[in-house]
């Protein structure tokens, strides 16, 4: 595992739309690495424990990040922070619960799918990220890793990306790929990979990435796009093989793994990220205090190191920085959904 730098490595610059529909780059990271904002006075708040809602199961990447923040956030606020897992619908059940919370003491840790894709893909999603959720801070960014199952007859054992994609084209719809749910970045990214390479595996959604990895190890899936830390641990356990990363070049999170572009796959650059958001109804002064506190915690050496181990390049943006990132990625994902004719069905 590489050693994290003293400052988080920023994502690559935003790529022109004609070069990549999924150039999920670093626009909108204003506030990351800047001096800590003065925290506004919030008399009487918090008056009780803070509820931190996560839309994925225990042991998942969002859950690990939430628990990394629970103790330092509790110390900063002077109240317990209780992590609550509300699993389902690719994290959208949790996002809806946070959007509707009115107690002034509920926030959520979300993946980018919840804050950019959900309403685009399915107008019936009961919350609107832009209207019902208030950005707090972008926490970490990461590419995904294309992984191959181990020990299946038709899946190449060597992990070479070109050989793997050739085998996938030959297999057609006899292969399946897993994601944490319809509309997640792993889902849209794999659909775009299908369009770019001519492969045609069938989508199978699961509650979270750990369940996807388990299914791969059990012979139920042939491939998946997984977070770097999970992919590495599963490879070390002999359960899968890392094939390529979805970043423009090699990633500091997995420097030994080639990029998809090295295998001849063009115009596919993809990042996942996680971020804190609050109900839009939460008082502005409280949101400002939370935003400043979360950004400061993210940039602390201890938390940066933990995030790196979990597979994230730490950011710790301002609320405005996260809002900008949401707008940019929403526009990019809207084009992917429209051009690839992806639906929630």
Buried (B, 14 or more C-beta within 10 A) or exposed (E): EEEBEEEBBBBBEBBEEEEBBBBBBBBBBBBBBEEEBEBBEBEEBBEEEBBBBBBBBEBBBBBBBBBBBBEBBBEBBEBBBEBEBBBEBBBBBBBBBBBEBEEBBBBBBBBBBBBBBBBBBBEEBBBEBBEBBBBBBBBBBBBBBBBBBBEBEEBBEEBBBBBBBBBBEEBEEEBBBBBBBBBBBBBBBBBBBBBBBEBEBEBBBBBBBBBBBBBBBEEBBBBBBBBBBBBBBBBEEEBBBBBBBBBBEBBBBBEEBBBBBBBEBEBBBBBBBBBBBBBBEBEEBBBBBBBBBBBBBBBEEEBBEBBBEBBBBBBBBBBBBBBBBBBBBBEBBBEBBEEBEBEBE
